[in-house]
Structures are given as C-alpha cells and as structure tokens.
Amino acid sequence: MIGDDDFKYNIPLKLKCLNSIEEGNLYRSMSPKRARRAGIAPPRPILAILNEFILEKIKRVAKTEPLKANRAMSDLKWVLEDLVEIGHPEFKEAIERIEAFDARLIEKLRKQLVEDYLNASTPPEELDGIRDSLVDLIQRGW
C-alpha cells in the first residue's frame, strides 16, 4: 500500500514542466494558423513554471521555515535533473547553483535547530518538532 511519505517530491511541478514540453511539441508540429483553429495555444515556458514555483514555495518560506524551503529546493533540483536528462542541458548550471545554495541553507538551518534545541528558553512543546526536523536532516544525509 502506498503511504503519504512514498511520494517525497512535488509531482505537480514535474507534470507542469513535462506538459509544457509536450504542448510545445504539439504546437510546433503544425502551423500557427492550424494550431489556432484547433484551439492549441503556445505552451507556457518552463522557466515561467519554475520561477513561479521558486517564488511561491521557496522564497516565501526561506527565512521563516528553512526546512520547507529545503524540501522545495530538493523538488526543484529533482525536476531540473529530469529536464536535463530528457534534453535540456541549459538547466545544468541551475542545478549547481541550487546545490550550493542548498548547502548554505542547510548549514544555517542545522545550526539554528541545534541552538534552539539546546536553548533553555525554548518551550517544551516545540522540542519534539525541533528534534523531528534534526532527524529529518540526518536521514537526508545532512
């Protein structure tokens, strides 16, 4: 049986990117006049989809919830790696930048979590969440 944790990546982001590629292939396979008559619009650019994801899922939470930002960065990297694999080498540089940013973000997050966990003024009800976040980072290899 499939559980909630079996899908650790953002499947809708990947589907939006792949659909954009397929729509682009379909649109380019016919003349613009014929595509218009068939009701086929030009596809949404992949960069627009990725930028929207970055603004909504990463930038918005990077300062307040770095663990969520890290998970979103993993999703983005996963999608970019797949795009490179299917013939979009222009995203290789973006993957390298994401890895560098992610390493800095994780280092900062890890330090903050340890400080919060060891701080005597941290409310006891928050300790379980902090510990779970640290365990998650350890399980992910950080």
MODELLER restraints for C-alpha pairs under 7 A, 6 or more apart:
rsr = mdl.restraints
at = mdl.atoms
rsr.add(forms.Gaussian(group=physical.xy_distance, feature=features.Distance(at['CA:9:A'], at['CA:75:A']), mean=5.29, stdev=0.5))
rsr.add(forms.Gaussian(group=physical.xy_distance, feature=features.Distance(at['CA:10:A'], at['CA:75:A']), mean=5.62, stdev=0.5))
rsr.add(forms.Gaussian(group=physical.xy_distance, feature=features.Distance(at['CA:14:A'], at['CA:79:A']), mean=5.63, stdev=0.5))
rsr.add(forms.Gaussian(group=physical.xy_distance, feature=features.Distance(at['CA:17:A'], at['CA:46:A']), mean=5.68, stdev=0.5))
rsr.add(forms.Gaussian(group=physical.xy_distance, feature=features.Distance(at['CA:17:A'], at['CA:49:A']), mean=6.93, stdev=0.5))
rsr.add(forms.Gaussian(group=physical.xy_distance, feature=features.Distance(at['CA:20:A'], at['CA:43:A']), mean=5.44, stdev=0.5))
rsr.add(forms.Gaussian(group=physical.xy_distance, feature=features.Distance(at['CA:20:A'], at['CA:44:A']), mean=5.91, stdev=0.5))
rsr.add(forms.Gaussian(group=physical.xy_distance, feature=features.Distance(at['CA:20:A'], at['CA:45:A']), mean=6.79, stdev=0.5))
rsr.add(forms.Gaussian(group=physical.xy_distance, feature=features.Distance(at['CA:20:A'], at['CA:46:A']), mean=6.51, stdev=0.5))
rsr.add(forms.Gaussian(group=physical.xy_distance, feature=features.Distance(at['CA:23:A'], at['CA:43:A']), mean=5.48, stdev=0.5))
rsr.add(forms.Gaussian(group=physical.xy_distance, feature=features.Distance(at['CA:24:A'], at['CA:42:A']), mean=6.56, stdev=0.5))
rsr.add(forms.Gaussian(group=physical.xy_distance, feature=features.Distance(at['CA:24:A'], at['CA:43:A']), mean=5.23, stdev=0.5))
rsr.add(forms.Gaussian(group=physical.xy_distance, feature=features.Distance(at['CA:27:A'], at['CA:35:A']), mean=6.27, stdev=0.5))
rsr.add(forms.Gaussian(group=physical.xy_distance, feature=features.Distance(at['CA:27:A'], at['CA:40:A']), mean=6.60, stdev=0.5))
rsr.add(forms.Gaussian(group=physical.xy_distance, feature=features.Distance(at['CA:27:A'], at['CA:42:A']), mean=6.19, stdev=0.5))
rsr.add(forms.Gaussian(group=physical.xy_distance, feature=features.Distance(at['CA:57:A'], at['CA:69:A']), mean=6.82, stdev=0.5))
rsr.add(forms.Gaussian(group=physical.xy_distance, feature=features.Distance(at['CA:57:A'], at['CA:72:A']), mean=6.21, stdev=0.5))
rsr.add(forms.Gaussian(group=physical.xy_distance, feature=features.Distance(at['CA:58:A'], at['CA:69:A']), mean=4.80, stdev=0.5))
rsr.add(forms.Gaussian(group=physical.xy_distance, feature=features.Distance(at['CA:58:A'], at['CA:72:A']), mean=6.07, stdev=0.5))
rsr.add(forms.Gaussian(group=physical.xy_distance, feature=features.Distance(at['CA:58:A'], at['CA:73:A']), mean=6.97, stdev=0.5))
rsr.add(forms.Gaussian(group=physical.xy_distance, feature=features.Distance(at['CA:61:A'], at['CA:68:A']), mean=6.84, stdev=0.5))
rsr.add(forms.Gaussian(group=physical.xy_distance, feature=features.Distance(at['CA:61:A'], at['CA:69:A']), mean=5.85, stdev=0.5))
rsr.add(forms.Gaussian(group=physical.xy_distance, feature=features.Distance(at['CA:62:A'], at['CA:69:A']), mean=5.09, stdev=0.5))
rsr.add(forms.Gaussian(group=physical.xy_distance, feature=features.Distance(at['CA:66:A'], at['CA:109:A']), mean=6.25, stdev=0.5))
rsr.add(forms.Gaussian(group=physical.xy_distance, feature=features.Distance(at['CA:70:A'], at['CA:102:A']), mean=6.61, stdev=0.5))
rsr.add(forms.Gaussian(group=physical.xy_distance, feature=features.Distance(at['CA:77:A'], at['CA:95:A']), mean=5.95, stdev=0.5))
rsr.add(forms.Gaussian(group=physical.xy_distance, feature=features.Distance(at['CA:77:A'], at['CA:98:A']), mean=6.90, stdev=0.5))
rsr.add(forms.Gaussian(group=physical.xy_distance, feature=features.Distance(at['CA:80:A'], at['CA:91:A']), mean=6.20, stdev=0.5))
rsr.add(forms.Gaussian(group=physical.xy_distance, feature=features.Distance(at['CA:80:A'], at['CA:95:A']), mean=6.70, stdev=0.5))
rsr.add(forms.Gaussian(group=physical.xy_distance, feature=features.Distance(at['CA:84:A'], at['CA:91:A']), mean=6.13, stdev=0.5))
rsr.add(forms.Gaussian(group=physical.xy_distance, feature=features.Distance(at['CA:84:A'], at['CA:92:A']), mean=6.60, stdev=0.5))
rsr.add(forms.Gaussian(group=physical.xy_distance, feature=features.Distance(at['CA:113:A'], at['CA:130:A']), mean=6.19, stdev=0.5))
rsr.add(forms.Gaussian(group=physical.xy_distance, feature=features.Distance(at['CA:113:A'], at['CA:134:A']), mean=6.95, stdev=0.5))
rsr.add(forms.Gaussian(group=physical.xy_distance, feature=features.Distance(at['CA:116:A'], at['CA:122:A']), mean=6.30, stdev=0.5))
rsr.add(forms.Gaussian(group=physical.xy_distance, feature=features.Distance(at['CA:117:A'], at['CA:127:A']), mean=6.22, stdev=0.5))
rsr.add(forms.Gaussian(group=physical.xy_distance, feature=features.Distance(at['CA:117:A'], at['CA:130:A']), mean=6.44, stdev=0.5))
